[in-house]
Amino acid sequence: MKILTKKQIKAKKREIVNNTALYVGYYNSVFNYLPAYALIPAIKEFAEVISKMKTEKEIENLLITESVKNMNYQDFKEIENYFLN
């Protein structure tokens, strides 16, 4: 596993938030590590949008992207290795 600097970790989080988790790529196991405090606002954010989504992958992408957006640095640092880029 490659060790990233604080600057690189923050850049990776920014890339996920700006371009979505699907664009960056991720392992499905990331779902096991998303903290509740980040998931709750993410779910609220797309409660109305979710019914318009056609695939599970679209839902997963939005859930992960919005959760990452709400995570603090320390928690994101713990899961950043579940993203591919």
LUMDRENMI-342540 format. One record per residue (C-alpha): residue in three letters; y negated, x negated, z. Coordinates in pm, whole numbers, plus 32768, in hexadecimal, padded with zeros to 4 digits. Example, Ala and Ser with C-alpha at 12.3 -4.5 7.8 and 13.67 -1.06 7.14 Angstrom:
BEGIN
ALA81C27B32830C
SER806A7AA982CA
***
This chain:
BEGIN
MET800080008000
LYS7EAC7F7C7F9A
ILE7DAC7F6080B2
LEU7C567FE0804F
THR7B037F8A80E1
LYS7A2C80948186
LYS79508096804E
GLN7A7E80CE7F6C
ILE7B0481E78049
LYS79B382988044
ALA79A2826E7EC9
LYS7AFE83067EA5
LYS7A9D84337F79
ARG7960845E7EAB
GLU7A2C844F7D6A
ILE7B1A855F7DE8
VAL79FB86407E53
ASN793C860C7D0C
ASN7A60860F7C15
THR7B6E86D27CD6
ALA7CB786607D6A
LEU7D7486B27C2B
TYR7C9A85C57B61
VAL7CD684AB7C58
GLY7E4585037C89
TYR7F0185367DCD
TYR805985487E69
ASN80BF86A37EE2
SER810386118039
VAL7F898605806F
PHE7FA6877180DE
ASN805E86FC8216
TYR7F2E86348284
LEU7E018711823E
PRO7D6787648391
ALA7D2888D183EE
TYR7BB488998420
ALA7B9D883882AE
LEU7C878949822F
ILE7BD98A7282D1
PRO7A888A45821F
ALA7B4189F480DD
ILE7C008B3C80EF
LYS7AC28BFF8139
GLU7A158B518017
PHE7B058BCD7F10
ALA7B8A8D137FA2
GLU7AE78DDD7E8D
VAL7B2D8CE17D79
ILE7CA18CBF7DBC
SER7CFE8E107D25
LYS7C748D9E7BD5
MET7D448C617BCC
LYS7E718C697AE8
THR7F4B8B4C7B67
GLU7FBC8AC07CB3
LYS7F3B896B7C44
GLU7DD989F97C2A
ILE7DF58A807D8C
GLU7E8289397E11
ASN7D6D88757D66
LEU7C5B894B7DFC
LEU7CF6894A7F57
ILE7D1987D07F5E
THR7BC4878E7EC3
GLU7B0D88777FB2
SER7BCF87F080DE
VAL7B76868A8085
LYS7A0C86F48064
ASN7A16877281CD
MET7AD086498263
ASN7A3185398331
TYR7A5883CD82CC
GLN7B62837683CD
ASP7C4B84908369
PHE7C18845081F6
LYS7C6882E28231
GLU7DBB835382BA
ILE7E158416817F
GLU7D6B83548068
ASN7EB382AD8007
TYR7F3884037F98
PHE7E4883F87E72
LEU7E9C83367D3B
ASN7D5582A27CC4
***
